[in-house]
Amino acid sequence: MSESKILVTGAAGKTGKDTVKFLLERGQAVRAMVRTNDDRSEALRKQGAEIVLGDLRNFESVRAALEGTRSAYFVFPIQPGILEATAYFAQAAKEAGVQAIVNMSQASARREATSHAAQNHWLSERVFDWSGVPSVHLRSTLFSEWVLYWRGFIKAAGILPLPFTKGRVALVAAEDQARVIANILIAPAEHVGKTYPLVGDKELTFPEIAEEISHAIGKPVRYQVTDAPAFARLAKENGIDLGDFFWQHLNEIAIDFQNGIFAGTNNLVEKIGGQPPISLPAFIAKHRAELVA
């Protein structure tokens, strides 16, 4: 085991839990920051991670979590508060002598973004840059897990209703991003100061994504273009309410999607993560049980 630790925030989340797993497999000492003790944190503890309870919105909590770490992964949900959390994290990392931060941003992050979340992620990148703490920004595209988030519609009605019209995206799985995150956290030197767009192996339209789901689960699934306000209402009617901040983000990135912001492929997942990204058919097959009634 390495003497100093690596901090993983959001350790119970999609990219976080896999990052912890891959770091431990590489013999690293890992501190996993979670909001609550539950089955997910217990699973991380059993794997060998040190568990710390913390809140990215609490400076002293963050400062304590970063003490004695050499590198850290920062991830914040699509919610208000990322700029405050970034400032806390950057200052705490500076005080703790952290040598590198891997920051999870997003593909649509840019100065002129109309999504509040996307623009805030761009500003979050700038705060880390200003802090002087060596940082790496990951601008991930839409996750393959998006297919699973809306599984209720697939199971109940055989539809995938989203506000994305023309445009293409190479969905990327959390586990593939986690390999990239883990490898940078272990050896950050050559990556510091860089911004990496992370994407999957193949660009698809959303109708093509629905076709891939159909083939994998053996059940017809149709893509249904649904404008963002209507989709928000539909989601709420089905018990999914992610808050106005998220719905505003979804509405604006749907426009970005049409304008090609999410288009493109590259080899960064394989180059940095060490293996090719999982294909969408393979991802769906792996999670088939979650998509069938």
C-alpha positions in Angstrom: 0.0 0.0 0.0 1.1 3.6 -0.7 1.8 5.6 2.5 -0.4 8.6 1.5 -4.0 8.2 0.6 -6.1 9.0 -2.4 -9.4 10.7 -1.7 -12.5 9.8 -3.7 -15.5 12.0 -3.2 -19.0 10.8 -4.3 -17.6 7.4 -3.5 -21.1 5.8 -3.4 -21.9 7.2 -6.8 -21.5 5.7 -10.3 -17.9 6.9 -11.1 -16.9 7.1 -7.4 -17.5 3.5 -6.5 -15.7 2.1 -9.5 -12.8 4.5 -9.0 -12.4 3.1 -5.5 -12.5 -0.4 -6.8 -9.9 0.2 -9.4 -7.6 2.1 -7.0 -7.8 -0.7 -4.5 -7.0 -3.3 -7.2 -3.9 -1.3 -8.0 -2.8 -1.5 -4.3 -3.6 2.1 -3.4 -4.7 3.3 0.0 -8.1 4.9 -0.6 -10.2 7.2 1.5 -13.8 7.2 0.3 -15.9 10.2 1.2 -19.6 9.5 1.5 -22.6 11.5 2.8 -24.1 8.7 4.9 -23.3 5.2 6.2 -25.4 2.7 4.3 -25.1 -0.5 2.3 -23.0 1.2 -0.4 -20.5 2.6 2.1 -20.3 -0.7 3.9 -19.5 -2.4 0.5 -16.6 0.0 0.0 -15.4 -0.6 3.6 -15.4 -4.4 2.9 -13.3 -3.8 -0.2 -10.6 -2.1 1.9 -11.4 1.6 1.7 -11.3 4.0 4.6 -14.7 5.5 4.9 -15.2 9.2 6.0 -18.5 10.9 6.3 -18.4 14.3 4.7 -20.3 17.1 2.9 -18.7 19.0 0.0 -20.7 22.0 1.1 -18.9 22.1 4.5 -15.4 23.4 4.4 -14.1 21.8 7.7 -15.6 18.5 6.6 -13.7 18.7 3.3 -10.5 19.9 5.0 -10.5 16.9 7.3 -11.1 14.5 4.5 -8.2 15.8 2.5 -5.7 15.7 5.3 -2.9 13.2 4.5 -3.9 12.7 0.9 -1.7 13.1 -2.2 -4.4 13.3 -4.9 -8.2 13.6 -4.9 -11.2 13.1 -7.2 -13.9 15.9 -7.1 -17.4 15.2 -8.4 -20.5 17.2 -7.8 -24.1 16.4 -8.8 -26.2 18.4 -11.2 -27.5 20.6 -8.4 -26.9 24.2 -7.2 -23.8 24.7 -5.0 -20.9 23.5 -7.1 -19.0 26.8 -7.1 -19.0 27.1 -3.3 -18.1 23.4 -3.1 -15.2 23.9 -5.6 -13.8 26.9 -3.6 -14.0 24.8 -0.4 -12.3 21.9 -2.1 -9.6 23.9 -3.7 -8.6 25.8 -0.6 -8.7 22.7 1.6 -6.6 20.8 -1.0 -4.1 23.7 -1.0 -3.8 23.7 2.8 -3.4 19.9 2.8 -0.7 19.9 0.2 -2.6 17.8 -2.3 -0.5 17.2 -5.4 -3.3 16.7 -7.9 -7.1 17.0 -8.3 -9.1 15.2 -10.9 -12.2 17.2 -11.5 -15.3 15.7 -13.1 -16.7 18.4 -15.4 -19.1 17.8 -18.4 -19.0 17.9 -22.2 -21.2 21.0 -22.4 -19.1 23.1 -19.9 -18.1 26.3 -21.6 -18.2 30.1 -21.0 -21.3 30.7 -23.2 -23.3 27.7 -21.9 -27.0 28.5 -21.3 -27.4 25.5 -18.9 -26.7 26.9 -15.4 -25.1 23.6 -14.5 -22.8 23.5 -17.5 -21.7 27.1 -17.1 -21.1 26.5 -13.4 -18.9 23.5 -14.3 -16.9 25.7 -16.6 -16.4 28.2 -13.8 -15.6 25.3 -11.4 -12.7 24.4 -13.7 -11.5 28.0 -13.6 -11.6 28.1 -9.8 -9.4 24.9 -9.7 -7.0 26.5 -12.2 -6.8 29.7 -10.2 -6.1 27.8 -7.0 -2.7 26.7 -8.0 -3.4 23.1 -7.0 -2.5 20.9 -10.0 -5.7 19.9 -11.7 -7.1 17.8 -14.5 -10.5 18.4 -15.9 -12.7 15.5 -17.4 -15.4 16.7 -19.7 -17.5 13.5 -20.0 -20.3 13.2 -22.4 -23.7 11.6 -21.5 -23.2 8.5 -19.5 -24.3 5.1 -20.7 -26.2 4.9 -17.4 -28.7 7.4 -18.9 -30.3 4.3 -20.5 -30.8 2.9 -17.0 -32.1 6.2 -15.4 -35.2 6.0 -17.5 -35.7 2.3 -17.3 -39.2 2.7 -15.9 -40.5 4.0 -19.3 -38.7 1.2 -21.1 -40.2 -1.5 -18.8 -43.7 -0.1 -18.7 -44.3 1.2 -22.2 -41.3 0.2 -24.4 -40.4 3.8 -25.0 -37.3 6.0 -24.4 -38.7 9.5 -24.1 -36.0 12.3 -24.1 -35.7 15.8 -25.6 -32.8 15.0 -27.9 -33.6 15.4 -31.6 -31.0 15.5 -34.4 -27.5 14.9 -33.2 -25.2 12.1 -32.2 -23.4 11.0 -29.0 -20.9 8.3 -28.0 -22.3 7.4 -24.6 -19.6 6.5 -22.1 -20.0 4.2 -19.1 -19.1 5.2 -15.6 -16.7 2.2 -15.2 -14.7 3.4 -18.2 -14.4 6.9 -16.8 -13.4 5.4 -13.4 -10.4 3.7 -15.0 -9.3 7.0 -16.4 -9.8 8.7 -13.1 -8.0 6.0 -11.1 -5.0 6.0 -13.4 -4.7 9.8 -13.3 -5.0 9.9 -9.5 -2.1 7.3 -9.3 0.2 9.1 -11.7 -1.0 12.6 -12.4 2.2 14.3 -13.6 1.7 14.0 -17.3 -2.0 15.0 -17.1 -1.8 18.1 -15.0 -3.2 21.2 -16.7 -5.1 19.2 -19.3 -8.8 18.9 -20.2 -9.9 15.6 -21.5 -13.2 15.0 -23.3 -14.3 11.4 -22.4 -16.6 9.6 -24.8 -17.5 6.0 -25.7 -16.6 4.0 -28.8 -19.3 4.8 -31.2 -21.6 7.8 -32.1 -25.3 7.0 -32.2 -28.5 8.9 -32.6 -31.1 8.4 -29.8 -33.3 6.4 -32.2 -30.3 4.1 -32.8 -29.7 3.9 -29.1 -33.3 2.7 -28.7 -32.7 0.1 -31.4 -29.6 -1.2 -29.5 -31.7 -1.5 -26.3 -34.4 -3.4 -28.3 -31.8 -5.9 -29.7 -30.2 -6.4 -26.3 -33.4 -7.1 -24.3 -35.5 -8.8 -27.0 -38.3 -6.3 -26.6 -39.4 -3.4 -28.9 -38.2 -0.1 -27.6 -39.1 3.1 -29.5 -37.4 6.5 -29.1 -39.9 9.2 -28.4 -38.8 12.8 -28.9 -40.4 14.7 -25.9 -39.6 18.4 -25.3 -37.9 19.0 -22.0 -40.9 20.6 -20.2 -43.1 17.7 -21.2 -40.5 15.2 -20.3 -40.1 16.8 -16.9 -43.9 16.5 -16.3 -43.9 12.9 -17.5 -40.9 12.1 -15.3 -42.6 13.7 -12.2 -45.8 11.7 -13.0 -43.7 8.6 -12.8 -42.0 9.5 -9.5 -38.9 11.0 -10.9 -38.3 14.6 -9.8 -34.7 15.8 -10.1 -35.5 19.4 -9.4 -35.9 22.6 -11.5 -32.1 23.1 -11.7 -31.7 19.7 -13.5 -34.7 20.2 -15.8 -33.3 23.6 -16.9 -30.0 21.8 -17.6 -31.7 19.1 -19.6 -33.6 21.7 -21.7 -30.5 23.6 -22.6 -28.3 20.6 -23.3 -31.0 19.3 -25.7 -30.2 22.4 -27.7 -26.5 21.8 -27.4 -27.1 18.2 -28.6 -28.7 19.5 -31.8 -25.8 21.9 -32.3 -23.2 19.1 -32.2 -21.7 19.9 -28.8 -21.9 16.2 -27.8 -20.6 14.8 -31.2 -17.3 13.2 -31.7 -15.1 10.3 -30.6 -11.6 9.8 -29.5 -9.3 7.2 -27.9 -8.7 8.9 -24.5 -10.6 6.3 -22.5 -8.4 3.5 -23.9 -5.2 5.6 -23.9 -5.5 6.7 -20.3 -7.8 4.1 -18.8 -5.9 1.1 -20.3 -8.7 -0.6 -22.2 -11.3 0.2 -24.8 -14.6 1.6 -23.6 -17.4 -0.9 -23.3 -19.7 -0.8 -26.3 -23.3 0.2 -25.8 -24.7 -3.3 -26.7 -22.3 -4.9 -24.2 -23.3 -2.3 -21.5 -27.0 -3.0 -22.1 -26.5 -6.7 -22.0 -24.6 -6.4 -18.7 -27.5 -4.5 -17.2 -30.3 -6.4 -19.0 -32.1 -7.4 -15.8 -32.6 -3.7 -14.9 -34.4 -3.1 -18.2 -36.8 -5.9 -18.4 -40.0 -6.3 -16.4 
